[in-house]
């Protein structure tokens, strides 16, 4: 399957969808970029629109793909001679009812009995039955749990990358388990793409919407995740009563990096390590404040599946606040209310 070069969460979303579709179709799946994966190599877009590797000396490894960081998805090697195909082509080739199976593969309503009748694979049906039981017993959305499991599988790090992730996690070990909140402030394309479904929000909007949950849990530590250094200045100057925790790393200012340019350090490995470490650290927190973003939704799912309460057998979703009007209301936890202010 052809990898897309969009964003960390968008890329992994496609991989989880493809892995699900492959399982349903009884096909082995592997992933390959047309040129290089943008988190393994520094890319640039030519005037023609074609993307090429800008500087091979900064590449994470020679293959410039997922193999730079992660264990293989399948024991079947990807072909060196056949070009990767888009996921849509795979769906049309392997399913007579791509619209129905597409709903299944895109993990929407996994526990819908009508959709399960289209699944020919017994092991997948059994898995979905377990997910449905999990949902009824644990009061958690099945799609949150399942997609988080697929992400964890796809992102299994190789030993070198595992050590690098652990080192970054250790940098923020002061992040208190169960007594912190995640705030994801997306500024780059939220400012560029005016009129799209993402909107630019001040830090004060996140605090205003999330304050009830912060006070309820007595939280003073906020794990601030942002692509803009200006958001950090804004948070620390306006809300000094909170302990702001964040990685000391290179960032752009607001939208200066442009659209889908996520490598301010110019090092794919450094940026990938920070992202992978962040996906582990968010699981420590019990509140998430976010806006429209695939990345924040992925973090929310990982927090649902990866954060345990006092009972080791009990999985609970964090309190969640989504800033601005959105179309992902299903991601709000059972105990939270979403903000629908269109500002």
Secondary structure as GFF3:
##gff-version 3
##sequence-region A 1 343
A	DSSP	alpha_helix	8	25	.	.	.	ID=ss1
A	DSSP	beta_strand	42	45	.	.	.	ID=ss2
A	DSSP	beta_strand	51	55	.	.	.	ID=ss3
A	DSSP	three_ten_helix	56	58	.	.	.	ID=ss4
A	DSSP	three_ten_helix	66	68	.	.	.	ID=ss5
A	DSSP	alpha_helix	87	94	.	.	.	ID=ss6
A	DSSP	alpha_helix	98	105	.	.	.	ID=ss7
A	DSSP	alpha_helix	113	116	.	.	.	ID=ss8
A	DSSP	alpha_helix	122	138	.	.	.	ID=ss9
A	DSSP	alpha_helix	142	154	.	.	.	ID=ss10
A	DSSP	alpha_helix	159	171	.	.	.	ID=ss11
A	DSSP	beta_strand	180	185	.	.	.	ID=ss12
A	DSSP	alpha_helix	188	192	.	.	.	ID=ss13
A	DSSP	alpha_helix	203	217	.	.	.	ID=ss14
A	DSSP	beta_strand	221	226	.	.	.	ID=ss15
A	DSSP	alpha_helix	229	238	.	.	.	ID=ss16
A	DSSP	beta_strand	243	245	.	.	.	ID=ss17
A	DSSP	alpha_helix	268	281	.	.	.	ID=ss18
A	DSSP	three_ten_helix	282	284	.	.	.	ID=ss19
A	DSSP	beta_strand	287	290	.	.	.	ID=ss20
A	DSSP	alpha_helix	294	306	.	.	.	ID=ss21
A	DSSP	beta_strand	319	322	.	.	.	ID=ss22
A	DSSP	three_ten_helix	329	331	.	.	.	ID=ss23
###
